[in-house]
Amino acid sequence: MTYLILARDGTSQIVLKRDSEDAAEKKARELKEMGWFEVEVREDKAGTIAATLTDRSQTLQ
């Protein structure tokens, strides 16, 4: 299973992939400690990174 970590800072957004939920949660904690916000972990059910970015960008506008 693949997990996506989504996060924003003041000017940009990132999406990272991890192969395990533990690794994704660890990276999410690291991003929060570095000052990123709106950090979330999602299960990539259908390999839909592009759809995730589209959905997320529409909510940010």
Residue pairs with C-beta under 8 A, 6 or more apart in sequence:
1 19
1 20
1 21
1 43
1 44
2 17
2 18
2 19
2 43
2 44
2 47
3 17
3 18
3 19
3 20
3 21
3 23
3 24
3 41
3 42
3 43
3 44
4 15
4 16
4 17
4 24
4 41
4 42
4 43
4 44
4 49
4 52
5 14
5 15
5 16
5 17
5 18
5 24
5 27
5 28
5 31
5 39
5 40
5 41
6 13
6 14
6 15
6 38
6 39
6 40
6 41
6 42
6 52
6 56
7 13
7 14
7 16
7 28
7 31
7 36
7 37
7 38
7 39
7 40
8 14
8 36
8 37
8 38
8 60
9 35
9 36
9 37
13 53
13 56
13 57
13 60
14 36
15 49
15 52
15 53
16 27
17 44
17 49
18 24
18 27
21 41
21 43
24 41
25 41
28 39
28 40
28 41
31 39
32 39
42 52
44 52
